[in-house]
Amino acid sequence: MSGQRGQSSRSLEMSKGRKTYENQLKLKKLPIPDLDSTLNKYLVTVKPLQTSVQEHEKTVKAVEQFAEGDGKTCQELLLEYAKDKDNYVESFWSDAYLVPDASPVLNLNPFFLLEEGPDNKNSSDQAGRAASLVYASLKFASLLYHEALHPDVVKGTPLCMDQFKHIFGSCRIPILGGKDYVISDPGSKHVVVLCHGQIYYFKALNEDGSVGIDEEGVKQVIHAILQDSEKLDARSSTEGALGVCTTLDRSKWALTRQNLLAHSNHNKNTLSIIDSGLFVLVLDDFIPRNIHEAAANVLHGSYCLQGDEKEGDFQVGTAINRWYDKLQLIVMKDGSAGVNFEHSAVDGHTALRYVSDIFADTVVSFAQSITKTIYSKDHVPSILEAEVDTKQGLDSKPKRLEFELPTSVIAQIHFAETTLGDQLLQSHTHVLEFADFGKMFITGNKMSPDSFVQMSIILAYYRLYGEFVCAYEPVLMKRFLHGRTEAMRSATPKGKLFVECWCSDYSTKDDKIERLREAVTEHSKLVKEAASGGGVDRHLFALKCIAAENNMATPDFFNDDAWKKLNHTVLSTSNCGNPSLRLFGFGPVVPDGYGIGYIIRDNGLQFSISSKHRQTERFANTLVGYLREVKAFLGGAEKIAVRKHRGTAVGASIPMDIDVGSPRNKTKVAVDMTQYAEGYDDIYGESTTHEGLMGGVKRRPTLSVETLDKVGIDLMHV
């Protein structure tokens, strides 16, 4: 493998004064809201979901009783509990992920599908694409090891970086008879690889935490693994594919692990190597026929049986080629790539920072390869300024991991695969790539893009089923110490008026647009309120948990039908966008629900929609119908008129004329486009497309406009 020494002194200089966790002490603790305030908001939140006056009156009584009785006691207990805690809801929220005895696949782990790679030679080559992404991941991991990764900052406000301690070298561990826990090895230096269900690993970081292998070296490792994995016949590979057991209910996986560990010390050591790996590189022998299959493969793998009547069939789909307890970087045979991440300790915003940085690094590396013969070596600065030292003699040769499998575990591997097969055949993932308009059109019409999309989703469901149901959107809370998410309930009072008005034959176009604007404004206001610590769900959830913590009987308030409705999320949604992503998604959280991940682009909207036994494609078609209808009502695409230059300074607010209304009834209004350029000043869902949020995407990082011009790359549209 080729050797090089690069960026050591420069990377250390670059990291001085910008340490990963330097802002932690500046972060405020998440405030505990006033009980009466939360309960008043709760009544407003649940009322649109209730179908009768009597039902709501019953809830009002339950709230009044709770406020004067158990609620007051729980609030006092929570205030006392929080005195020595970094975050009053943190432990309870972690348990919400770790306690349930449910499989993480479809139920918990989200996915990202990346855009195609910048280098045509690598983008369709599995080994080349995997090598570039792994190499960038190693640089990211090395920066974290040295605490030299730039901290996230949004509009001057630092965000909590605590979750980055759990992105590499971490693993969710099932416990028989108890709750799961997450282990994190800060000294992890090797990568685990899955291929045809077989497991390998190779060392990648030096003892000092620098990157010990270059991109070409990684590519050679991957080629060696691909070749070796072909030596074992397909049936034998399936029979020993232990990773599929991570799809079991947690109690069954815990028992399987226990049997495996009890069988031999060799198994204990082998499992330890997997658990402590930086991440899992998954090499799939799969070429998706369309975007729907690509999304489904990264979410849960593929289903494909082989065999004959004599020996029986067996699974050869990529569903068995997974390890869901860890961060997985998945690369398909055609070079398509994505990430599936363990969600109990890491939220989408953290995983997106990792993905956006490694993707951007591959773009810049490609730019460097173009310019290196023309300009100086460092003409295009790297995104991930990590130390790379391949001269320390690191042994990066790949090694195959083999378990000594007892009969009980071999049987469980088979049952895990067949149980997973049932889940896959019950699930449907459909992708909608809507290209008629996007963020620019929405902001041009003075609406928040995220709030607009949320209203579109609840409208589509109402139009298809005639029901106004609970909808959930996570709100980023990392401006607070150890903050994770708050719940935004998008099925708001004005949202209900909007869908009823829009679907009524008696409503005029003006009525519909007015109700839409009111619903969007209300949603945007509530998102900001939640983001500032004034949400409803997490506070009430913590009150319920603190009652259990103190051996109190569950307060009657939490047995009320309204609480049950609020926690039966039919529309589970999240906005997690970045130019590095083509798609983002997850499974539904209830059997009769939809899981909807979406990305808002300047001129398009990307949706990944998943459900079990529901009309997923029909829902997507209904959504398209509404989006085209609202576009027609608002007057088509925005039209910006060119005006005579009047000496306005570059970068100043420039008023532009936009035609608003239908082609037959246009009104010209002067609009300050900079007011809406960042999405009407929203904090979107769990993450955001705001400039400056993804690890300071405002940093874009050290690439100046002049540099971009020289290499001919526009990173905003890569």
N, C-alpha and C positions, 0 to 999 in steps of 0.2 A: 504494500500500500504506500502511496506517495506520502512524502513528509513535507511539512511546512511549519514555519513559525510565524504567526501573524497577530498583530494588533495588541500584544501583551501590554506594553507600556502605554500605548495610546488608549486602550480600553480602561486601564486603571485611572488615567488622567480624566477621561470622560466621565467616570463614575463619581469622582470626588464632588462632595457637596450635594449629590442627588441620590440618596440612599432609599431603598425600597420602602422602609418602614419609618422614615424620618418624620412623617406627618401624623403618626398614630397618636402622639400626645396632644396634638392640636384638636383632635376630634371630640365632639361633645357626645355625652351619653344620650341614648334615645329617651325622650321624656315619657313619663307615664301620664296619659291624658286624664283629665277630670272625669269621674265616673258619670255624672249627670250629662256631660257633654257627649260622651260616647254613646250613652243610651238614647239620647235624643236623636243622634245621627243614625243609630241602629233602626229606630222606628221609621225614619225617612227611607232608609235603605231597603227594608223588607216590604214596605207597603205596596210597591208596584208588583211584587211577586205574589201578593195575596189576592184571592178571587172574590172576597166578600167583605162587607163592613163588619160582620160578626167575627170573622177570622182575625181582622186587625184589632178589633176591640179586645179580644181575648189576649192578643200579644201585648197590648197597652197595659192590661192588668198584670200580666206576667212581669213586665218591665218595672211597673210601680212597686210590686212586691219585692223584686230583686233589689231595687234601689234602696229600699228601706230595711232589707234584711240581709240575706246572704251576700248580696253585691257589696254592701258597705263593709262587711267583714272581710270579704276577699280582697277588696281594694286596700284595706289596711295591711293585710298580710303581704300583698304584692309590694307595697311601698317599703315595708320592712325588709322583705326578701331582696329587693333591688339595691339596697344600700351598699353592699359589697360586691355587686355584679357589674361587669362591663356593659351588659345589655340585658334588660329584664326579661326579654322573650327568647334569648339565644338558646339556652338549654332546652326549653320547652319545644322550640321549633326544630331543633336537631332531633329530638325524640320523635317528632311527628314523621320524620323520614326513617328513623332507625328502628322504631318499635314495631310497626306493622309487619306481619308475617306474609309478605307479598313479593312476587318476583319484580325485580327492577326493570326488566325489559317491558316496553310499552307503557308500564304503569309509572315509571319514574325517570329513567334516563332520557334526556333530550338529545337531539342530533343537529349538527351543522353539515351542510353539503357545500364544499368550496367551489369557487369559480375555477375555470380551467387555468392551468399554470401558464405563466407568461412565455415560456420557452417551448416552441412547437415540438422540438426534438424530445423534450421530457414530458410534456403534458399528456401525451398518449402512450407513454412508456411506463409500465408499472414500476420497474426498478428505479428508473430515473426520477419519476415524480416522488416516489417514496423517499429516495435518498435526499432530495432537496428539502422536503418537509421535515424529515428526521434531523438533518443537519441544522436547520433553522431552530428546531425544537431543542436541540442540544445547546445551542447558543443561548436560547431563552432560559433553559434550566441552569446553565452556568452563571448567568447574570443573577438569577434568584439565589443560587448557592452563595454568591459573594454579596448578596443584598445590594446589587448595583443596578437592578431594574428600575427605570424611572417610575415613580409613583403616579397613580391615576389622579388627575385633577380635572374638574369640570368648571369652566368659567371662573377660575380662581379659587374654587372650593375643593380642598383635598378630600379624597375618598378613602375609605378603609381598605387596607391591603392585606388584612389578616387571612382571607381565603387563599391567597397565593402560597401560604405555607402547606396547603393540602392539594395542590394541583399536580405536583410531581412526587414520586416515591410514596404515594398514598394508596390505600386499599381499604375497602369496606369488608369487615370480618363478621361473619355470622356466628352467633353464640347460641348453643343449644339451651333452651329454657330461659333465655334472657334476651336483652336487646342487642342489636348489632353495635359495633363501634368502628371508628375509622382510625387506622394507624398511619402515621406519616414518618418516613425516614428521611431526615434532612441531608443525610450523607449518601443517598442513593446515587449510583454512578453507572448503572447498566440499563439496557433497554430489553424488554421482553418482546418476542415476535411470535405471532400465530400464523400458521400457514397450513392449509388442509387439515385443520384441527390439531396439528402437531405444534409443540411449544419449543422455542429456542430463546437464547439470550446472547447478548454480546456487551462487553464493557465499552463505554463511550466517553466517560469523563475521567480525567487524571485524578490522582489523589489530592491535588491542590484545587480541584474543582474546575480546572480549565478543560476545554474540549480537546479530547485526545485523538480524534479521528476526523479526517476531512470528508467532504461530500463524495469524492470518488471512492474513498475507503468504505463509506457506508454503502455505496452502490455495489461494491464487490461483495460485501457481507450479504446483502439482499440477494444477489445472484446465487451465491453459495447456498443460501437457505431455500430458495425456489427450486434449485436442482436437487437438493437433498430430500425435500418433501415429496418429490415424485417417486422416491425409491419404495415407499410403503404403499401397498395397494389401498384403494379407496375404502373397501369394507373395513380393513384393519384400522385405518385412520379414524373412521367414524366410531368404531367400537372403543377407541381410546381417547376420544375427544372430551377430556375432562371439563374444558371451559363451558360446555353446554350446561353443566350443573349449576353455574352461576345464574341461570334463568329460573331455577326452582324457587318455590316458596322458601323463605329464609330458614325455617326450621328444618326442612328437608336437606338443604344445602349444608346447614350446620352439622347435621347427623352424618352426612357424606364426608365432610371434612374431618370430623372426629374419627370416623372409621379409617380414613386414609392416614391420618396422623398416628393412630394406634397401631397400624399395620407395620410401620418401620420408621427408623430414624431417617432413612434415605428420603422418604416421602416428606418428612418434616422439613428437611433442608431444602428440598425441591420447591415446596410451597413457599418457603421463606424467600427464595429467589424471586418468585413471581410477585408475592405481596410487596416486596421492597423495590421492585423495578420502577424506573422513572415513569414509564408509561408503556402501553402495549401497542406495538405496530402490528396491524392486522393486514395481511396480504390475501386478498380474496380472489379466488379463481372464478370470476364472475364479470360478465359484460352486460350492463343494463341495456335493454332494448329502447327504453324511453326514460324521461325524467321521473315518472312515477316510480319505476322500478329502482332508479338510483336512490331516490329518497327513502323508499321502503327498505332498501338494503342497508343503508346507514342507520336507520331506526331500529331494525330488528333482524336483518339478514334475510336470505332467500330460502325458499322451500323447494327441494327437488329430490325425488326418490329415484333410486336405481335398484336393479336386482332382477331376479327371475322367480318363477313359481317354485323351483326346486330349493333354492337357498333363502328365499324371501327377499324383501326389499330392504333398503337402508337409505339413510339420509346423506346426500352429498351437497345439499345447499349450504350457503355460507352461514346459516343460522347456528351451526355447530362450531363456527370458527370465531368465537367471541370470548371475552372475559369481562363481564359487565361490572365487576367490582372495582375497576380501575378506569382511568382515562385511556380511551382507545383512539388511535389515529388509523383510519381505515383507508386503504388504497386498493381500488379495483383493477382488474386486468387491463382495462383501457386507459388507466391513469386517472380516472375519476376518483376524487378523494373527499373524505369527510371526517368528522369527529363525533364520537358518542361518549358522553362523559357521565361519570358517577355523580349524582346530584345532591347527596346528603350533606356534603361539606362545601360544595362549590356551586354557585349560581351562574346563570347564563352570562352575566356581565363579565365575570372573571374568566370564564372559558373563552368568551369572545375576544378579550384582550390578548390572550394567548394565540388564538387563531389568526386574528388580524395582524399581529406582529410577525408571526412566522410566514404568513402569506406575503406581507409587504417585504419581508427580507428576501424571499425568493424573487420578487419583482426587481428589487434593487441589485441582487446578485446577477440577474440577467442583464440589467443595465450596465453593470460593471464589466461584464464579459464583452459587451459591445464596445465600450469606450476605452478599454485598457490599452489598446494599441495606439490610441490617438492622444489620450490625456494621461495625466499622472495616475498612479495606482489608486490614490484615495480621492480621485476627482468626484466620484459619486459616493458619499459617506454611507456606511452600513446602517441598517436599522438597529440591529442587535450587535452592539460593540463588545462582544465577548472575546476572551483570550482563547486563541486556538494554538495548541502546541502538540504537534504530532511527533516530536523528537524525544519524548520521555519514555518511549519504549512500551507504551500501553499494548497489552495483548487483546486486540479487539476481534480475534477470530470467533465466529459464532459457535455455540455449543447447543446440542439438542438436549432438552430436558425430558426424561422418561420417568414415569411413576411405576411403582410396584402396586398394581391394582388388585385388591381383594375382590372376590366374586360379587360381594354386595355392592361395591362401587361400580363394577362393570354393568351390573343390572340397573343401577340408578342412572348411569349415563344414558342407557337406552330409554328409560322412562322419562328422563328429563327431555330428551329429544322429541318423544312422541307427545308429551304434554305441551311443549313449545309449539309443535306442529299444529295442534288444535288452536292455539292462540293466533298463530299466523294466518290460518285459514278463516278465522273469524274476523280478522282485521283488514281494513282497506285504507290505503294512503293515496290521496289524489292531490296532484299539484296544479295550482292555478297560477299562471304567469300572465298577469293582466297588463297589457301594454298601451291601453288607450290614454291613460294619464297617470300621474303620480303626484309627488309632493309639490311640484311647481304649480300644477293646476289647482290643488287644494289651497295652498297658501295664497295663490293669486286670487282666490275667492274668499280670503280672510277667514280661513278656518284652520284649526289644528289638524295636521295630518293624522296623528294617532287617534284623536277623538273621532275624526271623520271615519276612519276605518273601523273603529269599535262600533259606531252606530250602523255601519254597513253590515257588520256581522250579525247584530241582533235583529236588524231589519230582514235579512235573508232568512233567518230562522223563523221569524214571525210570518213572513210571506209564505214559507213552505209548509209550516205546521199550524199556524194560527195561535201560537202560544208565546207568551212573554216569560222567558226562563232566566234562571240565574246565570250570569256571565262573570268571569273572573279575569283580571289582568294584573300581573305583579308589577309593583312600583318599586323602583330602585331606592334602597335606604342606606347605601354605603357612605353617605355623608356623615352618618353617626358611627360611633365606635362599634365594631363587630356587627354592623347593620347588614341585613339581608334584604328582605322584601316586605312590603305591605300589600294588602289586597285592595284593588280598585274594583268595585262592583259596578259594571257598566250598564246594568239594567236599572237605570235611574228613573225617577218620576218623569222627567222631561223626555227621557228616552222612550218611555212607554207612550207618552202623548205623540211623539214623533212617529213611531211605527204604526200606531192606530190611524193617525192622520194620513200617512203616506199610502197606506193600503186601503183607504176608504175611497169609494167611487164618488163621494160627495165633496171631497176636498179639492180646492183649486191648486194650481201649480204654486202660486204665491204662498198659500197656506202651508204646503209641504216644505217649501224652502225655509220658511220662517221657523217651523217646528224643528227642522234639521239644525238650523243655526242655534236655536235655543238649547237643543240636546247636546250639541258639540261644545258650546260654551259651558254648560253645566258640568259635563264630563271633564273638561280641561281644568276647571276650577277645583273639582274634587281630587283630581290627580295631584295637583300642587299642594292641596291641603294634606293629603296622605303622605306625600314626600317630605313634608315638614314635620311629620310625627303626629299628625292629627287624624290618623286612620281609625277604623272601627274594628276590623277583624282581629288583628294581632293582640290588641288590648283585651278584648273579650276572651280570646283563646287563652291568654295568660291567666285571666281570672279563673277560668275553668280548671286550668292546670294547677294553679296554686291551691285550689280547693282540694284536689286530689293529693297534692304534696303534703297537705296538713290533715289528711284522713277525714276530710269532710264528705258528707254525702253530696252527690252531684246536685247542685241547685236546680230547682224545678224550671228555672229560666231556660236551661240548656236542653230541656225535654219538650219545650214548646215547638209547635210545628214550624214557626217562622225560622227558628235557629236551624232546624233540619233542612228547610228549603234553601236557606242561605249557604249551607254547606253541601248541597247537592249541585255541584257545578256542571251544568249541561254544556255550557260553552266555556271551555278552558282555553284562554288565548294569551299570547305574548308577542311583543314586538322586539325583535333582536336583530337589528340590521347593521350592515357594514359592507363596503365595496368588495371585501374578500369573500363574502358569502353569496351563494346562489339561493340557498334555501336554509330554513331553520324550522324545526318541528318537534313534535312529541305526540304521545298517544293520549286518548281521552282519559279523564280521571274518574269517570263513572261509566257503568255499562251502557247507558243510553245517551252518552255525551259525545261531543266532538273535541278533539285536540287541534287547535289552530295556531300555528306559528306563522308570523308574517314579517315581511321586510318592506319598508317604504323607500322606494327609489325616487330620484328626481322625476322620472317620466314613466314609472311603472310600479306595480304592486305585486309582490310575490307571496303566495300562500301555500303552505303545506297543511292539508286537512286530513285528519285521521279519525276513524270511528270503528266501532264493532257492530256489524249487522245493521248499519244505517245507510241511507242513500247519500254517500259521500260525494259522488260526482254530481248528483242532482242538486245537492246543497251548493256546490261550487258554481253550477250553472245558474242557480237562482241568485247567487251573489253577483255574478257577471251581469245578469239582467238588470239588477238594481244599479250597479255602477254605471252602466251605459245610459240608464234612464236619468240618473242624477246629472250625468255629464250633459245630456241634452237639455235638461232643465236649467242648468247653470250657464249654458251658452257655448258649449264646446270648449276646445282648447284655448288657453289664454293667448291673446295677441298683443304683443308689445310694439307700440309704434315708435319708429325712429324719429327723434326730434333733433332740431338744430342745436349744436354745441353752444353753450352760453357761458363758458369759462368756469364750469363747476370743477372743483378740485377732484382729482382721482381719489376714489375711496369714500367720497362724501355721499350722503343720502341723495339718490337721484330719482326724482319723481318721474314715473312713466305712465303713459296712457294705456289702459287695458280695456278692451271691449268686454263688457259684462252684459249677459243676457242672450237671448236667442238671436239668430241671424236677422230675424225680422224686427227685433226690438232691442237694439243695442244702445247702451248708455256708456259714455266714456267718463271714467273717473280717474283722478290722479291718485296713484298708489305709491307709497314709499316701500319698495320691494325689500329693502334691508330689514324692515320690521318683521317680515314673515320668513326670511331666508333660513332661519334656524328652526322652522317648524312651529312658529307661533309661541316660541319660548316654553316648550313643554319639557318635562322630564318623562320620557317615554318609558312605559313599562319597566321591564327588568333591565333594559339597556336602551341605548339611544343612538341615533345617527347624528347627534350634535357634534359639530366640530369641537374637538377638545376633550371628548369624554373617554374614548378608548385609549387609555394610557396617555391621554393628551394627544388625541389624533390631530389636535391643533398643531402638535409638534411636527406633524407629517414629516417626520421628525426632523432630521437635520437637512432635509432636502430643500434648497431654496428654489424660488421660482426660476432664477437664472439657470440653476443646475438642471431643472426639469426641461427647460427650453433646449438646453444643449443636447440632452439625450433623447429628446422627442417623446417623453412619457408624461401622461397626465394621470397621476395616481388616483385622482378622484373618480376616474372611470375605468380603472383596471379591473 
